[in-house]
Amino acid sequence: MIKESDWKKFKKIKELALERFCAAALSDFEEAIRKDDVSNHARYLCLYKLVEDADKRLGMLFDGHSGSKAPLQLALIRSAGLVEDHELEGMSDELLKSTEPR
């Protein structure tokens, strides 16, 4: 469980990280669709794989929203590079240390 002040900050960070994740995934999807040097079927298969992989990562990073899951999610979000250091300002040192990317 995390402190209430950390929880409030985490909710905002999680929203930002989700938007960043989705923007990056959509960019990858668009790039796959625009490939004109391969067949339509190859583009479709590539897109399918990208969507499938992104969906698995999205679930791992963002599914579930509880105080008990927040530290693990924050650690994963930080490891994925989906949060800027300045956005973590105001969070407790204890939470930041325990979720620091390795």
Backbone as XML, in Angstrom:
<?xml version="1.0"?>
<chain id="A" units="angstrom">
  <residue number="1" name="MET">
    <atom name="N" x="0.840" y="-1.186" z="0.000"/>
    <atom name="CA" x="0.000" y="0.000" z="0.000"/>
    <atom name="C" x="0.887" y="1.251" z="0.000"/>
  </residue>
  <residue number="2" name="ILE">
    <atom name="N" x="0.418" y="2.305" z="-0.650"/>
    <atom name="CA" x="1.213" y="3.530" z="-0.705"/>
    <atom name="C" x="0.481" y="4.663" z="0.005"/>
  </residue>
  <residue number="3" name="LYS">
    <atom name="N" x="1.220" y="5.706" z="0.286"/>
    <atom name="CA" x="0.653" y="6.879" z="0.956"/>
    <atom name="C" x="-0.384" y="7.548" z="0.059"/>
  </residue>
  <residue number="4" name="GLU">
    <atom name="N" x="-1.338" y="8.202" z="0.673"/>
    <atom name="CA" x="-2.400" y="8.887" z="-0.079"/>
    <atom name="C" x="-1.836" y="9.935" z="-1.038"/>
  </residue>
  <residue number="5" name="SER">
    <atom name="N" x="-0.833" y="10.679" z="-0.585"/>
    <atom name="CA" x="-0.232" y="11.700" z="-1.462"/>
    <atom name="C" x="0.456" y="11.056" z="-2.667"/>
  </residue>
  <residue number="6" name="ASP">
    <atom name="N" x="1.102" y="9.908" z="-2.459"/>
    <atom name="CA" x="1.723" y="9.183" z="-3.568"/>
    <atom name="C" x="0.664" y="8.626" z="-4.512"/>
  </residue>
  <residue number="7" name="TRP">
    <atom name="N" x="-0.437" y="8.149" z="-3.941"/>
    <atom name="CA" x="-1.534" y="7.594" z="-4.743"/>
    <atom name="C" x="-2.101" y="8.650" z="-5.693"/>
  </residue>
  <residue number="8" name="LYS">
    <atom name="N" x="-2.331" y="9.833" z="-5.183"/>
    <atom name="CA" x="-2.880" y="10.914" z="-6.018"/>
    <atom name="C" x="-1.927" y="11.242" z="-7.166"/>
  </residue>
  <residue number="9" name="LYS">
    <atom name="N" x="-0.654" y="11.325" z="-6.867"/>
    <atom name="CA" x="0.357" y="11.611" z="-7.884"/>
    <atom name="C" x="0.456" y="10.443" z="-8.873"/>
  </residue>
  <residue number="10" name="PHE">
    <atom name="N" x="0.413" y="9.226" z="-8.366"/>
    <atom name="CA" x="0.511" y="8.045" z="-9.212"/>
    <atom name="C" x="-0.625" y="7.997" z="-10.234"/>
  </residue>
  <residue number="11" name="LYS">
    <atom name="N" x="-1.822" y="8.331" z="-9.821"/>
    <atom name="CA" x="-2.957" y="8.292" z="-10.748"/>
    <atom name="C" x="-2.713" y="9.199" z="-11.952"/>
  </residue>
  <residue number="12" name="LYS">
    <atom name="N" x="-2.154" y="10.367" z="-11.718"/>
    <atom name="CA" x="-1.852" y="11.292" z="-12.817"/>
    <atom name="C" x="-0.725" y="10.756" z="-13.695"/>
  </residue>
  <residue number="13" name="ILE">
    <atom name="N" x="0.294" y="10.205" z="-13.043"/>
    <atom name="CA" x="1.426" y="9.641" z="-13.783"/>
    <atom name="C" x="0.957" y="8.483" z="-14.655"/>
  </residue>
  <residue number="14" name="LYS">
    <atom name="N" x="0.097" y="7.649" z="-14.112"/>
    <atom name="CA" x="-0.403" y="6.496" z="-14.856"/>
    <atom name="C" x="-1.190" y="6.938" z="-16.095"/>
  </residue>
  <residue number="15" name="GLU">
    <atom name="N" x="-1.985" y="7.980" z="-15.958"/>
    <atom name="CA" x="-2.734" y="8.508" z="-17.111"/>
    <atom name="C" x="-1.791" y="9.016" z="-18.198"/>
  </residue>
  <residue number="16" name="LEU">
    <atom name="N" x="-0.782" y="9.782" z="-17.792"/>
    <atom name="CA" x="0.208" y="10.288" z="-18.747"/>
    <atom name="C" x="0.959" y="9.150" z="-19.429"/>
  </residue>
  <residue number="17" name="ALA">
    <atom name="N" x="1.363" y="8.178" z="-18.644"/>
    <atom name="CA" x="2.117" y="7.045" z="-19.189"/>
    <atom name="C" x="1.267" y="6.243" z="-20.171"/>
  </residue>
  <residue number="18" name="LEU">
    <atom name="N" x="-0.008" y="6.080" z="-19.870"/>
    <atom name="CA" x="-0.905" y="5.364" z="-20.771"/>
    <atom name="C" x="-1.038" y="6.098" z="-22.102"/>
  </residue>
  <residue number="19" name="GLU">
    <atom name="N" x="-1.161" y="7.409" z="-22.050"/>
    <atom name="CA" x="-1.242" y="8.198" z="-23.280"/>
    <atom name="C" x="0.041" y="8.063" z="-24.100"/>
  </residue>
  <residue number="20" name="ARG">
    <atom name="N" x="1.174" y="8.107" z="-23.422"/>
    <atom name="CA" x="2.459" y="7.966" z="-24.120"/>
    <atom name="C" x="2.600" y="6.569" z="-24.735"/>
  </residue>
  <residue number="21" name="PHE">
    <atom name="N" x="2.214" y="5.567" z="-23.981"/>
    <atom name="CA" x="2.289" y="4.197" z="-24.476"/>
    <atom name="C" x="1.426" y="4.045" z="-25.728"/>
  </residue>
  <residue number="22" name="CYS">
    <atom name="N" x="0.196" y="4.527" z="-25.656"/>
    <atom name="CA" x="-0.722" y="4.394" z="-26.785"/>
    <atom name="C" x="-0.244" y="5.191" z="-27.993"/>
  </residue>
  <residue number="23" name="ALA">
    <atom name="N" x="0.293" y="6.365" z="-27.776"/>
    <atom name="CA" x="0.811" y="7.167" z="-28.891"/>
    <atom name="C" x="1.956" y="6.429" z="-29.584"/>
  </residue>
  <residue number="24" name="ALA">
    <atom name="N" x="2.839" y="5.829" z="-28.815"/>
    <atom name="CA" x="3.958" y="5.094" z="-29.401"/>
    <atom name="C" x="3.464" y="3.860" z="-30.149"/>
  </residue>
  <residue number="25" name="ALA">
    <atom name="N" x="2.502" y="3.160" z="-29.569"/>
    <atom name="CA" x="1.951" y="1.975" z="-30.229"/>
    <atom name="C" x="1.270" y="2.362" z="-31.530"/>
  </residue>
  <residue number="26" name="LEU">
    <atom name="N" x="0.477" y="3.406" z="-31.521"/>
    <atom name="CA" x="-0.212" y="3.849" z="-32.735"/>
    <atom name="C" x="0.782" y="4.266" z="-33.813"/>
  </residue>
  <residue number="27" name="SER">
    <atom name="N" x="1.867" y="4.885" z="-33.403"/>
    <atom name="CA" x="2.907" y="5.259" z="-34.351"/>
    <atom name="C" x="3.528" y="4.012" z="-34.993"/>
  </residue>
  <residue number="28" name="ASP">
    <atom name="N" x="3.769" y="2.999" z="-34.168"/>
    <atom name="CA" x="4.300" y="1.733" z="-34.691"/>
    <atom name="C" x="3.316" y="1.079" z="-35.653"/>
  </residue>
  <residue number="29" name="PHE">
    <atom name="N" x="2.029" y="1.126" z="-35.324"/>
    <atom name="CA" x="1.005" y="0.535" z="-36.180"/>
    <atom name="C" x="0.963" y="1.252" z="-37.530"/>
  </residue>
  <residue number="30" name="GLU">
    <atom name="N" x="1.010" y="2.582" z="-37.452"/>
    <atom name="CA" x="0.970" y="3.387" z="-38.668"/>
    <atom name="C" x="2.169" y="3.080" z="-39.571"/>
  </residue>
  <residue number="31" name="GLU">
    <atom name="N" x="3.337" y="2.958" z="-38.956"/>
    <atom name="CA" x="4.544" y="2.643" z="-39.726"/>
    <atom name="C" x="4.402" y="1.291" z="-40.430"/>
  </residue>
  <residue number="32" name="ALA">
    <atom name="N" x="3.848" y="0.310" z="-39.721"/>
    <atom name="CA" x="3.663" y="-1.019" z="-40.312"/>
    <atom name="C" x="2.669" y="-0.969" z="-41.472"/>
  </residue>
  <residue number="33" name="ILE">
    <atom name="N" x="1.627" y="-0.199" z="-41.332"/>
    <atom name="CA" x="0.596" y="-0.099" z="-42.371"/>
    <atom name="C" x="1.143" y="0.579" z="-43.619"/>
  </residue>
  <residue number="34" name="ARG">
    <atom name="N" x="2.019" y="1.533" z="-43.441"/>
    <atom name="CA" x="2.535" y="2.317" z="-44.571"/>
    <atom name="C" x="3.675" y="1.651" z="-45.343"/>
  </residue>
  <residue number="35" name="LYS">
    <atom name="N" x="4.157" y="0.523" z="-44.847"/>
    <atom name="CA" x="5.235" y="-0.172" z="-45.574"/>
    <atom name="C" x="4.719" y="-0.545" z="-46.954"/>
  </residue>
  <residue number="36" name="ASP">
    <atom name="N" x="5.375" y="-0.038" z="-47.963"/>
    <atom name="CA" x="4.909" y="-0.338" z="-49.316"/>
    <atom name="C" x="5.821" y="-1.299" z="-50.053"/>
  </residue>
  <residue number="37" name="ASP">
    <atom name="N" x="6.839" y="-1.797" z="-49.367"/>
    <atom name="CA" x="7.767" y="-2.724" z="-50.004"/>
    <atom name="C" x="7.434" y="-4.191" z="-49.709"/>
  </residue>
  <residue number="38" name="VAL">
    <atom name="N" x="6.288" y="-4.413" z="-49.037"/>
    <atom name="CA" x="5.849" y="-5.780" z="-48.738"/>
    <atom name="C" x="4.383" y="-5.932" z="-49.137"/>
  </residue>
  <residue number="39" name="SER">
    <atom name="N" x="3.930" y="-7.155" z="-49.194"/>
    <atom name="CA" x="2.547" y="-7.426" z="-49.598"/>
    <atom name="C" x="1.563" y="-6.971" z="-48.521"/>
  </residue>
  <residue number="40" name="ASN">
    <atom name="N" x="0.321" y="-6.834" z="-48.919"/>
    <atom name="CA" x="-0.732" y="-6.483" z="-47.964"/>
    <atom name="C" x="-0.828" y="-7.532" z="-46.860"/>
  </residue>
  <residue number="41" name="HIS">
    <atom name="N" x="-0.679" y="-8.777" z="-47.247"/>
    <atom name="CA" x="-0.747" y="-9.842" z="-46.252"/>
    <atom name="C" x="0.397" y="-9.725" z="-45.246"/>
  </residue>
  <residue number="42" name="ALA">
    <atom name="N" x="1.580" y="-9.433" z="-45.718"/>
    <atom name="CA" x="2.727" y="-9.262" z="-44.818"/>
    <atom name="C" x="2.505" y="-8.071" z="-43.881"/>
  </residue>
  <residue number="43" name="ARG">
    <atom name="N" x="1.962" y="-6.997" z="-44.413"/>
    <atom name="CA" x="1.663" y="-5.828" z="-43.562"/>
    <atom name="C" x="0.617" y="-6.180" z="-42.514"/>
  </residue>
  <residue number="44" name="TYR">
    <atom name="N" x="-0.391" y="-6.922" z="-42.943"/>
    <atom name="CA" x="-1.440" y="-7.339" z="-42.013"/>
    <atom name="C" x="-0.841" y="-8.185" z="-40.883"/>
  </residue>
  <residue number="45" name="LEU">
    <atom name="N" x="-0.028" y="-9.159" z="-41.236"/>
    <atom name="CA" x="0.579" y="-10.029" z="-40.227"/>
    <atom name="C" x="1.474" y="-9.240" z="-39.275"/>
  </residue>
  <residue number="46" name="CYS">
    <atom name="N" x="2.218" y="-8.305" z="-39.818"/>
    <atom name="CA" x="3.078" y="-7.443" z="-39.000"/>
    <atom name="C" x="2.233" y="-6.609" z="-38.039"/>
  </residue>
  <residue number="47" name="LEU">
    <atom name="N" x="1.183" y="-6.012" z="-38.564"/>
    <atom name="CA" x="0.292" y="-5.201" z="-37.730"/>
    <atom name="C" x="-0.350" y="-6.049" z="-36.642"/>
  </residue>
  <residue number="48" name="TYR">
    <atom name="N" x="-0.810" y="-7.230" z="-37.012"/>
    <atom name="CA" x="-1.441" y="-8.130" z="-36.045"/>
    <atom name="C" x="-0.483" y="-8.433" z="-34.889"/>
  </residue>
  <residue number="49" name="LYS">
    <atom name="N" x="0.755" y="-8.746" z="-35.227"/>
    <atom name="CA" x="1.758" y="-9.060" z="-34.210"/>
    <atom name="C" x="2.051" y="-7.841" z="-33.329"/>
  </residue>
  <residue number="50" name="LEU">
    <atom name="N" x="2.155" y="-6.684" z="-33.955"/>
    <atom name="CA" x="2.396" y="-5.461" z="-33.181"/>
    <atom name="C" x="1.252" y="-5.187" z="-32.205"/>
  </residue>
  <residue number="51" name="VAL">
    <atom name="N" x="0.017" y="-5.338" z="-32.670"/>
    <atom name="CA" x="-1.152" y="-5.100" z="-31.804"/>
    <atom name="C" x="-1.171" y="-6.115" z="-30.669"/>
  </residue>
  <residue number="52" name="GLU">
    <atom name="N" x="-0.922" y="-7.358" z="-31.000"/>
    <atom name="CA" x="-0.915" y="-8.413" z="-29.984"/>
    <atom name="C" x="0.150" y="-8.131" z="-28.914"/>
  </residue>
  <residue number="53" name="ASP">
    <atom name="N" x="1.352" y="-7.790" z="-29.348"/>
    <atom name="CA" x="2.433" y="-7.488" z="-28.402"/>
    <atom name="C" x="2.124" y="-6.249" z="-27.559"/>
  </residue>
  <residue number="54" name="ALA">
    <atom name="N" x="1.608" y="-5.218" z="-28.215"/>
    <atom name="CA" x="1.268" y="-3.984" z="-27.490"/>
    <atom name="C" x="0.178" y="-4.246" z="-26.460"/>
  </residue>
  <residue number="55" name="ASP">
    <atom name="N" x="-0.784" y="-5.069" z="-26.825"/>
    <atom name="CA" x="-1.872" y="-5.380" z="-25.903"/>
    <atom name="C" x="-1.357" y="-6.116" z="-24.668"/>
  </residue>
  <residue number="56" name="LYS">
    <atom name="N" x="-0.439" y="-7.029" z="-24.861"/>
    <atom name="CA" x="0.154" y="-7.743" z="-23.721"/>
    <atom name="C" x="0.921" y="-6.782" z="-22.822"/>
  </residue>
  <residue number="57" name="ARG">
    <atom name="N" x="1.709" y="-5.903" z="-23.426"/>
    <atom name="CA" x="2.472" y="-4.920" z="-22.638"/>
    <atom name="C" x="1.544" y="-3.954" z="-21.915"/>
  </residue>
  <residue number="58" name="LEU">
    <atom name="N" x="0.488" y="-3.514" z="-22.605"/>
    <atom name="CA" x="-0.469" y="-2.598" z="-22.006"/>
    <atom name="C" x="-1.095" y="-3.239" z="-20.768"/>
  </residue>
  <residue number="59" name="GLY">
    <atom name="N" x="-1.489" y="-4.484" z="-20.883"/>
    <atom name="CA" x="-2.070" y="-5.185" z="-19.746"/>
    <atom name="C" x="-1.102" y="-5.302" z="-18.588"/>
  </residue>
  <residue number="60" name="MET">
    <atom name="N" x="0.131" y="-5.656" z="-18.902"/>
    <atom name="CA" x="1.152" y="-5.808" z="-17.864"/>
    <atom name="C" x="1.410" y="-4.478" z="-17.146"/>
  </residue>
  <residue number="61" name="LEU">
    <atom name="N" x="1.466" y="-3.400" z="-17.912"/>
    <atom name="CA" x="1.792" y="-2.099" z="-17.343"/>
    <atom name="C" x="0.619" y="-1.417" z="-16.637"/>
  </residue>
  <residue number="62" name="PHE">
    <atom name="N" x="-0.589" y="-1.586" z="-17.163"/>
    <atom name="CA" x="-1.680" y="-0.720" z="-16.721"/>
    <atom name="C" x="-2.911" y="-1.406" z="-16.134"/>
  </residue>
  <residue number="63" name="ASP">
    <atom name="N" x="-3.070" y="-2.717" z="-16.305"/>
    <atom name="CA" x="-4.272" y="-3.374" z="-15.776"/>
    <atom name="C" x="-4.278" y="-3.374" z="-14.262"/>
  </residue>
  <residue number="64" name="GLY">
    <atom name="N" x="-5.459" y="-3.180" z="-13.715"/>
    <atom name="CA" x="-5.612" y="-3.134" z="-12.271"/>
    <atom name="C" x="-5.254" y="-1.754" z="-11.759"/>
  </residue>
  <residue number="65" name="HIS">
    <atom name="N" x="-6.032" y="-1.276" z="-10.843"/>
    <atom name="CA" x="-5.788" y="0.069" z="-10.320"/>
    <atom name="C" x="-6.047" y="0.041" z="-8.824"/>
  </residue>
  <residue number="66" name="SER">
    <atom name="N" x="-4.995" y="-0.278" z="-8.084"/>
    <atom name="CA" x="-5.134" y="-0.335" z="-6.631"/>
    <atom name="C" x="-3.838" y="0.112" z="-5.978"/>
  </residue>
  <residue number="67" name="GLY">
    <atom name="N" x="-3.959" y="0.503" z="-4.753"/>
    <atom name="CA" x="-2.794" y="0.941" z="-4.001"/>
    <atom name="C" x="-1.755" y="-0.154" z="-3.840"/>
  </residue>
  <residue number="68" name="SER">
    <atom name="N" x="-2.220" y="-1.396" z="-3.766"/>
    <atom name="CA" x="-1.273" y="-2.491" z="-3.595"/>
    <atom name="C" x="-0.489" y="-2.785" z="-4.878"/>
  </residue>
  <residue number="69" name="LYS">
    <atom name="N" x="-1.071" y="-2.506" z="-6.037"/>
    <atom name="CA" x="-0.389" y="-2.744" z="-7.312"/>
    <atom name="C" x="0.418" y="-1.537" z="-7.781"/>
  </residue>
  <residue number="70" name="ALA">
    <atom name="N" x="0.163" y="-0.392" z="-7.199"/>
    <atom name="CA" x="0.782" y="0.850" z="-7.663"/>
    <atom name="C" x="2.311" y="0.823" z="-7.659"/>
  </residue>
  <residue number="71" name="PRO">
    <atom name="N" x="2.980" y="0.338" z="-6.611"/>
    <atom name="CA" x="4.451" y="0.339" z="-6.658"/>
    <atom name="C" x="5.009" y="-0.492" z="-7.812"/>
  </residue>
  <residue number="72" name="LEU">
    <atom name="N" x="4.453" y="-1.669" z="-8.045"/>
    <atom name="CA" x="4.921" y="-2.502" z="-9.155"/>
    <atom name="C" x="4.644" y="-1.811" z="-10.484"/>
  </residue>
  <residue number="73" name="GLN">
    <atom name="N" x="3.455" y="-1.262" z="-10.638"/>
    <atom name="CA" x="3.127" y="-0.569" z="-11.888"/>
    <atom name="C" x="4.035" y="0.625" z="-12.109"/>
  </residue>
  <residue number="74" name="LEU">
    <atom name="N" x="4.313" y="1.377" z="-11.060"/>
    <atom name="CA" x="5.198" y="2.529" z="-11.200"/>
    <atom name="C" x="6.600" y="2.078" z="-11.596"/>
  </residue>
  <residue number="75" name="ALA">
    <atom name="N" x="7.065" y="1.001" z="-11.013"/>
    <atom name="CA" x="8.390" y="0.475" z="-11.371"/>
    <atom name="C" x="8.413" y="0.074" z="-12.845"/>
  </residue>
  <residue number="76" name="LEU">
    <atom name="N" x="7.374" y="-0.584" z="-13.317"/>
    <atom name="CA" x="7.301" y="-1.000" z="-14.720"/>
    <atom name="C" x="7.199" y="0.202" z="-15.653"/>
  </residue>
  <residue number="77" name="ILE">
    <atom name="N" x="6.395" y="1.177" z="-15.265"/>
    <atom name="CA" x="6.225" y="2.394" z="-16.066"/>
    <atom name="C" x="7.555" y="3.144" z="-16.165"/>
  </residue>
  <residue number="78" name="ARG">
    <atom name="N" x="8.253" y="3.223" z="-15.048"/>
    <atom name="CA" x="9.558" y="3.893" z="-15.058"/>
    <atom name="C" x="10.561" y="3.127" z="-15.908"/>
  </residue>
  <residue number="79" name="SER">
    <atom name="N" x="10.582" y="1.810" z="-15.793"/>
    <atom name="CA" x="11.496" y="0.984" z="-16.585"/>
    <atom name="C" x="11.223" y="1.094" z="-18.079"/>
  </residue>
  <residue number="80" name="ALA">
    <atom name="N" x="9.959" y="1.296" z="-18.420"/>
    <atom name="CA" x="9.570" y="1.426" z="-19.831"/>
    <atom name="C" x="9.839" y="2.825" z="-20.371"/>
  </residue>
  <residue number="81" name="GLY">
    <atom name="N" x="10.282" y="3.736" z="-19.515"/>
    <atom name="CA" x="10.588" y="5.101" z="-19.948"/>
    <atom name="C" x="9.356" y="5.924" z="-20.266"/>
  </residue>
  <residue number="82" name="LEU">
    <atom name="N" x="8.266" y="5.642" z="-19.580"/>
    <atom name="CA" x="7.002" y="6.316" z="-19.868"/>
    <atom name="C" x="6.690" y="7.473" z="-18.922"/>
  </residue>
  <residue number="83" name="VAL">
    <atom name="N" x="7.655" y="7.816" z="-18.068"/>
    <atom name="CA" x="7.468" y="8.940" z="-17.148"/>
    <atom name="C" x="8.771" y="9.734" z="-17.093"/>
  </residue>
  <residue number="84" name="GLU">
    <atom name="N" x="8.619" y="11.041" z="-17.055"/>
    <atom name="CA" x="9.776" y="11.945" z="-16.944"/>
    <atom name="C" x="10.119" y="12.137" z="-15.467"/>
  </residue>
  <residue number="85" name="ASP">
    <atom name="N" x="11.390" y="12.321" z="-15.183"/>
    <atom name="CA" x="11.825" y="12.491" z="-13.800"/>
    <atom name="C" x="11.097" y="13.640" z="-13.104"/>
  </residue>
  <residue number="86" name="HIS">
    <atom name="N" x="10.896" y="14.732" z="-13.804"/>
    <atom name="CA" x="10.250" y="15.889" z="-13.164"/>
    <atom name="C" x="8.792" y="15.596" z="-12.792"/>
  </residue>
  <residue number="87" name="GLU">
    <atom name="N" x="8.173" y="14.628" z="-13.444"/>
    <atom name="CA" x="6.788" y="14.271" z="-13.125"/>
    <atom name="C" x="6.694" y="13.476" z="-11.830"/>
  </residue>
  <residue number="88" name="LEU">
    <atom name="N" x="7.817" y="12.968" z="-11.356"/>
    <atom name="CA" x="7.857" y="12.198" z="-10.116"/>
    <atom name="C" x="8.052" y="13.094" z="-8.891"/>
  </residue>
  <residue number="89" name="GLU">
    <atom name="N" x="8.309" y="14.372" z="-9.123"/>
    <atom name="CA" x="8.529" y="15.299" z="-8.008"/>
    <atom name="C" x="7.314" y="15.309" z="-7.089"/>
  </residue>
  <residue number="90" name="GLY">
    <atom name="N" x="7.598" y="15.291" z="-5.804"/>
    <atom name="CA" x="6.537" y="15.312" z="-4.804"/>
    <atom name="C" x="6.170" y="13.927" z="-4.290"/>
  </residue>
  <residue number="91" name="MET">
    <atom name="N" x="6.676" y="12.881" z="-4.935"/>
    <atom name="CA" x="6.430" y="11.528" z="-4.435"/>
    <atom name="C" x="7.425" y="11.242" z="-3.316"/>
  </residue>
  <residue number="92" name="SER">
    <atom name="N" x="7.047" y="10.334" z="-2.446"/>
    <atom name="CA" x="7.918" y="10.028" z="-1.305"/>
    <atom name="C" x="9.215" y="9.378" z="-1.763"/>
  </residue>
  <residue number="93" name="ASP">
    <atom name="N" x="10.272" y="9.674" z="-1.045"/>
    <atom name="CA" x="11.576" y="9.084" z="-1.351"/>
    <atom name="C" x="11.518" y="7.560" z="-1.270"/>
  </residue>
  <residue number="94" name="GLU">
    <atom name="N" x="10.747" y="7.068" z="-0.327"/>
    <atom name="CA" x="10.616" y="5.613" z="-0.153"/>
    <atom name="C" x="10.037" y="4.958" z="-1.398"/>
  </residue>
  <residue number="95" name="LEU">
    <atom name="N" x="8.976" y="5.535" z="-1.955"/>
    <atom name="CA" x="8.360" y="4.963" z="-3.156"/>
    <atom name="C" x="9.286" y="5.091" z="-4.349"/>
  </residue>
  <residue number="96" name="LEU">
    <atom name="N" x="9.926" y="6.256" z="-4.490"/>
    <atom name="CA" x="10.835" y="6.460" z="-5.620"/>
    <atom name="C" x="12.003" y="5.481" z="-5.581"/>
  </residue>
  <residue number="97" name="LYS">
    <atom name="N" x="12.547" y="5.274" z="-4.399"/>
    <atom name="CA" x="13.676" y="4.356" z="-4.268"/>
    <atom name="C" x="13.258" y="2.927" z="-4.581"/>
  </residue>
  <residue number="98" name="SER">
    <atom name="N" x="12.073" y="2.536" z="-4.114"/>
    <atom name="CA" x="11.620" y="1.149" z="-4.322"/>
    <atom name="C" x="11.170" y="0.875" z="-5.757"/>
  </residue>
  <residue number="99" name="THR">
    <atom name="N" x="10.939" y="1.924" z="-6.546"/>
    <atom name="CA" x="10.476" y="1.742" z="-7.932"/>
    <atom name="C" x="11.513" y="2.184" z="-8.953"/>
  </residue>
  <residue number="100" name="GLU">
    <atom name="N" x="12.710" y="2.446" z="-8.487"/>
    <atom name="CA" x="13.782" y="2.915" z="-9.374"/>
    <atom name="C" x="14.140" y="1.830" z="-10.394"/>
  </residue>
  <residue number="101" name="PRO">
    <atom name="N" x="14.259" y="2.219" z="-11.663"/>
    <atom name="CA" x="14.651" y="1.221" z="-12.678"/>
    <atom name="C" x="16.047" y="0.684" z="-12.379"/>
  </residue>
  <residue number="102" name="ARG">
    <atom name="N" x="16.255" y="-0.560" z="-12.683"/>
    <atom name="CA" x="17.558" y="-1.205" z="-12.406"/>
    <atom name="C" x="18.371" y="-1.301" z="-13.644"/>
  </residue>
</chain>
